[in-house]
Amino acid sequence: MLIYPYPPLQSSILEAGRNCWRLDPADRAAFLIDGAVYYRAFREAAIQAERSIMILGWDFDSRIRMLSDEESDGFPPRLGDFLQALLARRRTLHIHVLIWDFHLVYAFEREWWPLSALRAHRRLHFRRDDIHPVGASHHQKVVVVDDAVAFVGGIDLAQCRWDTSEHRAHHPLRVFSDGRPCRPFHDVQMMVDGKAAASLGTLCRTRWTRTTGTSLPPPRDVARRHVPWPPGIKPDLEMVQIGISLTEPAYMDRNEVRQVERLYLDAIRAACRHIYIETQYLTSSTLGSALLERLQKPEGPEIVIILHPNSDGWLEQYTMDVLRGRVLRRLRDGDTHKRLGLYYPHIPGLGAQCISLHSKVLIVDDDFVRVGSSNLSNRSMGFDTECDLAVEARGDQAVQRGIAKLRHRLLGEHLGKSPETVAERMSRGGSLIAAIESLRGGERTLQVFDNQIPPDLDAWIPDSELIDPDQPLNPEVVTDHLVPEEHRTPARRHILLGASTLMAFLALAAA
């Protein structure tokens, strides 16, 4: 595959203790694009598990079907039955599932009590994590097998996440539990082994202990056991350092952790040629300002952002989409050098619907890549728990090729072209935007994202501090946003409780 040369970054981006929790080696790393590939890889690793499978999630649904009719691995296709079969086959195996203790606003979308569907096997341990500030959520999506292989990204083991890279308008496997169809779903997961996987196991056990008060020992004899790397997955990177970046809000005796935000800022500032982003949300004013600063520099990088076309439900469309529109307006107004490309994937046959773009990816030049759970939202910077993985090439040409190949694979999927075609177009002149523009226009393609905010809606929706907070809110802050200044003192006592309730509802809905 052709790639064009980049000058290496002048200094390292990843710095343990500053913008990442740990920086650990992995023998292998792979990028798993879309749910069908991830679910198959998860099953292949889980089938090899000897002692431990740990799952952290924002959502979890034991009813989901993980394989198509054409696939078979000898185990039941549905998640709950699959986990039961693993426990029945290997008596040394324990499975720990820890998910966010979700709010009632999601009651009709989720499985209320997966443990009942899993028949409460004594070696299946299921808990909900409610150790977080009011309005926050546990948004990490992590799976660790025997502390030897780990998966991190944007995909939960939940309804409507399964899809192939074809993103067919209708697929019999992409449905809710009651049979209603889900729209196409695009996301990315990253898989690693080695010490990086063991550190992610430590993260899972720490979360479990905080929630339950019970300590989990690491699997015994990890170094001497077979590594359960899925046989169907070829590594994209080998012998690399993996940065693990976290977001954790201040709560009880825990200090705030904002490594995710620092790493975004450091990576954006380090870019020389291109910044490629896929994100569900783009509402962070801090990251918006960092991107704007790079656009305004005469010698700054091109910035290409692949966006979620429109959010699910009226509430998000009238809140998060408005906040995103404000950030995009600033970027468009500041793009004096014409280096900004805003796009969304177009899938034929969807009618008024659109693909659900749920991925959280950042690629800087051919030198840096991050995949994780964090959106470019304020919540992901300081209010919700997040976990991202990052790799930088540091001059290693094999790693540069692996990073470039991921970008070409993603663009090829969105444009309906092969990765080789995308790479060849980029090699002609080095312009990411020019390559995209030369390949747009087919049935499956990238459309220009030009959504504008209606002025009356822009004037009515409050600032992001209320809708998309980056830290726990004092209820009085909500009052100050909702009550005219001349009425604040007498009204404060009467509406404080109502304002607090509204704050929690908006924050949870925005999650």
LINURDA-V140957 format. One record per residue. N is the residue number from 1. SS is DSSP state (~ for helix, > for strand, _ for the rest). Layout:
n->N ss->SS
n->N ss->SS
This chain:
n->1 ss->_
n->2 ss->_
n->3 ss->_
n->4 ss->_
n->5 ss->_
n->6 ss->_
n->7 ss->_
n->8 ss->_
n->9 ss->_
n->10 ss->_
n->11 ss->_
n->12 ss->_
n->13 ss->_
n->14 ss->_
n->15 ss->_
n->16 ss->>
n->17 ss->_
n->18 ss->_
n->19 ss->_
n->20 ss->>
n->21 ss->_
n->22 ss->>
n->23 ss->>
n->24 ss->>
n->25 ss->>
n->26 ss->>
n->27 ss->>
n->28 ss->>
n->29 ss->>
n->30 ss->>
n->31 ss->>
n->32 ss->>
n->33 ss->>
n->34 ss->_
n->35 ss->~
n->36 ss->~
n->37 ss->~
n->38 ss->~
n->39 ss->~
n->40 ss->~
n->41 ss->~
n->42 ss->~
n->43 ss->~
n->44 ss->~
n->45 ss->~
n->46 ss->~
n->47 ss->~
n->48 ss->_
n->49 ss->_
n->50 ss->_
n->51 ss->_
n->52 ss->>
n->53 ss->>
n->54 ss->>
n->55 ss->>
n->56 ss->>
n->57 ss->>
n->58 ss->_
n->59 ss->_
n->60 ss->>
n->61 ss->_
n->62 ss->_
n->63 ss->_
n->64 ss->_
n->65 ss->>
n->66 ss->_
n->67 ss->_
n->68 ss->_
n->69 ss->_
n->70 ss->_
n->71 ss->_
n->72 ss->_
n->73 ss->_
n->74 ss->_
n->75 ss->_
n->76 ss->_
n->77 ss->_
n->78 ss->>
n->79 ss->~
n->80 ss->~
n->81 ss->~
n->82 ss->~
n->83 ss->~
n->84 ss->~
n->85 ss->~
n->86 ss->~
n->87 ss->~
n->88 ss->~
n->89 ss->~
n->90 ss->_
n->91 ss->_
n->92 ss->_
n->93 ss->_
n->94 ss->>
n->95 ss->>
n->96 ss->>
n->97 ss->>
n->98 ss->>
n->99 ss->>
n->100 ss->>
n->101 ss->_
n->102 ss->_
n->103 ss->_
n->104 ss->~
n->105 ss->~
n->106 ss->~
n->107 ss->_
n->108 ss->_
n->109 ss->_
n->110 ss->_
n->111 ss->_
n->112 ss->_
n->113 ss->_
n->114 ss->~
n->115 ss->~
n->116 ss->~
n->117 ss->~
n->118 ss->_
n->119 ss->_
n->120 ss->_
n->121 ss->_
n->122 ss->_
n->123 ss->_
n->124 ss->>
n->125 ss->>
n->126 ss->>
n->127 ss->>
n->128 ss->>
n->129 ss->>
n->130 ss->_
n->131 ss->_
n->132 ss->_
n->133 ss->_
n->134 ss->_
n->135 ss->_
n->136 ss->_
n->137 ss->_
n->138 ss->>
n->139 ss->_
n->140 ss->_
n->141 ss->_
n->142 ss->>
n->143 ss->>
n->144 ss->>
n->145 ss->>
n->146 ss->_
n->147 ss->_
n->148 ss->_
n->149 ss->>
n->150 ss->>
n->151 ss->>
n->152 ss->>
n->153 ss->>
n->154 ss->_
n->155 ss->_
n->156 ss->_
n->157 ss->>
n->158 ss->_
n->159 ss->_
n->160 ss->_
n->161 ss->_
n->162 ss->_
n->163 ss->_
n->164 ss->_
n->165 ss->_
n->166 ss->_
n->167 ss->_
n->168 ss->_
n->169 ss->_
n->170 ss->_
n->171 ss->_
n->172 ss->_
n->173 ss->_
n->174 ss->_
n->175 ss->>
n->176 ss->_
n->177 ss->_
n->178 ss->_
n->179 ss->_
n->180 ss->_
n->181 ss->>
n->182 ss->_
n->183 ss->_
n->184 ss->_
n->185 ss->>
n->186 ss->>
n->187 ss->_
n->188 ss->>
n->189 ss->>
n->190 ss->>
n->191 ss->>
n->192 ss->>
n->193 ss->>
n->194 ss->~
n->195 ss->~
n->196 ss->~
n->197 ss->~
n->198 ss->~
n->199 ss->~
n->200 ss->~
n->201 ss->~
n->202 ss->~
n->203 ss->~
n->204 ss->~
n->205 ss->~
n->206 ss->~
n->207 ss->~
n->208 ss->~
n->209 ss->~
n->210 ss->~
n->211 ss->~
n->212 ss->~
n->213 ss->_
n->214 ss->_
n->215 ss->_
n->216 ss->_
n->217 ss->_
n->218 ss->_
n->219 ss->_
n->220 ss->_
n->221 ss->_
n->222 ss->~
n->223 ss->~
n->224 ss->~
n->225 ss->_
n->226 ss->_
n->227 ss->_
n->228 ss->_
n->229 ss->_
n->230 ss->_
n->231 ss->_
n->232 ss->_
n->233 ss->_
n->234 ss->_
n->235 ss->_
n->236 ss->_
n->237 ss->>
n->238 ss->>
n->239 ss->>
n->240 ss->>
n->241 ss->>
n->242 ss->>
n->243 ss->>
n->244 ss->>
n->245 ss->>
n->246 ss->>
n->247 ss->>
n->248 ss->>
n->249 ss->_
n->250 ss->_
n->251 ss->>
n->252 ss->_
n->253 ss->_
n->254 ss->>
n->255 ss->_
n->256 ss->_
n->257 ss->>
n->258 ss->>
n->259 ss->~
n->260 ss->~
n->261 ss->~
n->262 ss->~
n->263 ss->~
n->264 ss->~
n->265 ss->~
n->266 ss->~
n->267 ss->~
n->268 ss->~
n->269 ss->~
n->270 ss->~
n->271 ss->_
n->272 ss->_
n->273 ss->_
n->274 ss->>
n->275 ss->>
n->276 ss->>
n->277 ss->>
n->278 ss->>
n->279 ss->>
n->280 ss->_
n->281 ss->_
n->282 ss->>
n->283 ss->_
n->284 ss->_
n->285 ss->~
n->286 ss->~
n->287 ss->~
n->288 ss->~
n->289 ss->~
n->290 ss->~
n->291 ss->~
n->292 ss->~
n->293 ss->~
n->294 ss->~
n->295 ss->~
n->296 ss->~
n->297 ss->_
n->298 ss->_
n->299 ss->_
n->300 ss->_
n->301 ss->_
n->302 ss->>
n->303 ss->>
n->304 ss->>
n->305 ss->>
n->306 ss->>
n->307 ss->>
n->308 ss->_
n->309 ss->_
n->310 ss->_
n->311 ss->_
n->312 ss->_
n->313 ss->~
n->314 ss->~
n->315 ss->~
n->316 ss->~
n->317 ss->~
n->318 ss->_
n->319 ss->_
n->320 ss->~
n->321 ss->~
n->322 ss->~
n->323 ss->~
n->324 ss->~
n->325 ss->~
n->326 ss->~
n->327 ss->~
n->328 ss->~
n->329 ss->~
n->330 ss->~
n->331 ss->~
n->332 ss->~
n->333 ss->~
n->334 ss->~
n->335 ss->_
n->336 ss->_
n->337 ss->_
n->338 ss->_
n->339 ss->_
n->340 ss->>
n->341 ss->>
n->342 ss->>
n->343 ss->>
n->344 ss->>
n->345 ss->>
n->346 ss->>
n->347 ss->_
n->348 ss->_
n->349 ss->_
n->350 ss->_
n->351 ss->_
n->352 ss->_
n->353 ss->_
n->354 ss->_
n->355 ss->_
n->356 ss->>
n->357 ss->>
n->358 ss->_
n->359 ss->_
n->360 ss->_
n->361 ss->>
n->362 ss->>
n->363 ss->>
n->364 ss->>
n->365 ss->_
n->366 ss->_
n->367 ss->_
n->368 ss->>
n->369 ss->>
n->370 ss->>
n->371 ss->>
n->372 ss->>
n->373 ss->_
n->374 ss->_
n->375 ss->_
n->376 ss->>
n->377 ss->_
n->378 ss->~
n->379 ss->~
n->380 ss->~
n->381 ss->~
n->382 ss->~
n->383 ss->_
n->384 ss->_
n->385 ss->>
n->386 ss->>
n->387 ss->>
n->388 ss->>
n->389 ss->>
n->390 ss->>
n->391 ss->>
n->392 ss->>
n->393 ss->_
n->394 ss->_
n->395 ss->_
n->396 ss->_
n->397 ss->~
n->398 ss->~
n->399 ss->~
n->400 ss->~
n->401 ss->~
n->402 ss->~
n->403 ss->~
n->404 ss->~
n->405 ss->~
n->406 ss->~
n->407 ss->~
n->408 ss->~
n->409 ss->~
n->410 ss->~
n->411 ss->~
n->412 ss->~
n->413 ss->~
n->414 ss->~
n->415 ss->~
n->416 ss->_
n->417 ss->_
n->418 ss->_
n->419 ss->~
n->420 ss->~
n->421 ss->~
n->422 ss->~
n->423 ss->~
n->424 ss->~
n->425 ss->~
n->426 ss->~
n->427 ss->~
n->428 ss->~
n->429 ss->~
n->430 ss->_
n->431 ss->_
n->432 ss->~
n->433 ss->~
n->434 ss->~
n->435 ss->~
n->436 ss->~
n->437 ss->~
n->438 ss->~
n->439 ss->~
n->440 ss->_
n->441 ss->_
n->442 ss->_
n->443 ss->_
n->444 ss->_
n->445 ss->>
n->446 ss->>
n->447 ss->>
n->448 ss->>
n->449 ss->_
n->450 ss->_
n->451 ss->_
n->452 ss->_
n->453 ss->_
n->454 ss->_
n->455 ss->~
n->456 ss->~
n->457 ss->~
n->458 ss->~
n->459 ss->~
n->460 ss->~
n->461 ss->_
n->462 ss->_
n->463 ss->_
n->464 ss->~
n->465 ss->~
n->466 ss->~
n->467 ss->~
n->468 ss->_
n->469 ss->_
n->470 ss->_
n->471 ss->_
n->472 ss->_
n->473 ss->_
n->474 ss->_
n->475 ss->~
n->476 ss->~
n->477 ss->~
n->478 ss->~
n->479 ss->~
n->480 ss->~
n->481 ss->~
n->482 ss->~
n->483 ss->_
n->484 ss->_
n->485 ss->~
n->486 ss->~
n->487 ss->~
n->488 ss->~
n->489 ss->~
n->490 ss->~
n->491 ss->~
n->492 ss->~
n->493 ss->~
n->494 ss->~
n->495 ss->~
n->496 ss->~
n->497 ss->~
n->498 ss->~
n->499 ss->~
n->500 ss->~
n->501 ss->~
n->502 ss->~
n->503 ss->~
n->504 ss->~
n->505 ss->~
n->506 ss->~
n->507 ss->~
n->508 ss->~
n->509 ss->~
n->510 ss->~
n->511 ss->_
